[in-house]
Amino acid sequence: MKPWILSENNYAYIKRQQYEVAVLPLGATEPHNLHLPYGTDVFEGSIVGDRICEAAHNAGAKVILLPTIPFGTETNLREFPLAINLNPSTLNRVIMDIVESLLGDGIKKIVLLNSHGGNGFKPLLREMSGKTDAHLFLCNWYEAIADVYFEIFEKKEDHAGEMETSFGLAFFPDLVARQEDGTLLADDGATRQTKLEAINRSWVSITRPWHLLTKNSGAADPHAASAEKGEKMMDVLVERLGKFLVELSNEKITDQFPY
């Protein structure tokens, strides 16, 4: 039993606790090139959540990790089989209901630990601001390593590339598919450009149709991945986000919070 993981604990234990922070991982069910499992984003959210909550708990934080939401917004991967979609409005409603439940238990500090780039929660935070007693914190965990990314990895990540594959090799290696020669069962993650320069140069954005953008849903080259890189990334995440959870747990809510 890990005392920071809600799903592993029983009522006899939980009813004696008083939590300051709830961490809600948010994933997705979708293809990740040919080699990574459909549950990659779910596993990432659960594992990152476990590691950072463990570090925070061991440092005295009153933190609880909720079960990972396994479905996200997949409207741009709709042409791939079993990419299970929740529209943004539906997903937002689910989160709002969870927040209401947590408030009923006296938990007002809630961290949305997001693992899926297709989930855009900033508008939800804006909509809920001032309408609830809860304080929501959005953490796209992959952005927490942005300043040291190229100290760990060689190639830019978009989807199912070096970073996500390294994560898989480090933490769920049995689910990373390989060919008979031991190399990854994956294409090179090449993507297509549109016919419109403004989109290609990021002056204008669209919701990218993944079946036109990619060969097999991968949008970054995974072949330089290694378990060692995944471990190095996790060390950074635990140090940075574990510390954040401790600070958040210890901070009192006032009319100036979090300033």
C-alpha positions, 0 to 999 in steps of 0.5 A, a space after each residue: 500500500 502506498 499511502 499517497 495513492 487513493 485507489 490503494 487505500 481503504 476507508 479505515 486509513 482514509 478517514 483518519 487523514 486530512 489532505 491539503 492537495 489532490 493530484 488528478 492525472 489526466 491521460 488519453 487512449 490513443 495510438 503512439 506510432 507503431 511501438 508504444 501502447 494506447 495507454 501511454 498517456 495514462 501510464 505517464 500520468 499515473 507514474 509521474 503522479 506516483 513519483 512526485 506524490 511519493 516524494 512530497 509525502 515523504 517530505 511531509 506533504 498532505 497529498 493524495 493521488 487520484 485515479 488517472 482519467 484514461 480518456 482525453 480529447 481525440 478529435 484530431 485522431 478520430 480516423 485512427 481506430 479506438 482513439 477514444 474521444 471526450 469532447 472538451 466540454 465533456 471532459 471539463 464537466 467531468 473535472 468540475 464534478 470531481 472538483 465539487 466532490 473534493 471540495 465536499 471533503 475540504 480539499 481546496 488545492 487541486 493539481 491537474 496533472 496533464 499527460 496529453 497535448 490534446 487536452 487544453 485546460 487553460 480555458 477551464 481554469 479561467 471559467 472556474 476562477 472566481 466561481 469556486 472555492 477550489 484553487 486549480 493548478 494546471 501542470 502539463 508535466 512535459 513542460 516542466 523539463 523544457 529548459 533542460 530538455 536538450 540536456 537529456 534528449 537529442 530530438 524535439 518531441 511532438 508525439 511518440 518520439 524520443 522523450 515518450 519512448 524513453 519514458 516507456 523504455 524506463 517505466 513500462 519496457 515490456 509494452 514497447 514493441 520491438 522488431 526481431 533485431 531488437 530495434 523499435 517497431 516504429 517509423 521515423 515519425 516524419 510529418 507532412 506540411 500543409 500547402 499554407 505557409 502561414 500554418 507551416 510557419 506557425 503564424 496560424 494554427 489549426 487542429 491538425 488532422 493526425 491521419 494526414 499529418 503522420 504515417 502511423 500517428 507518430 509525429 517525432 523520431 523515437 529512435 534515439 530513445 533510451 531507458 537512461 534518458 527516461 530515468 534522467 527526465 523523471 529525476 528532474 520531474 520529481 525534484 521540481 514537481 515534488 517540491 511544488 507539491 510540498 510548498 503547495 501543501 504547506 501554504 495557507 489559503 488566504 485572500 492573497 493566496 498564492 501570492 
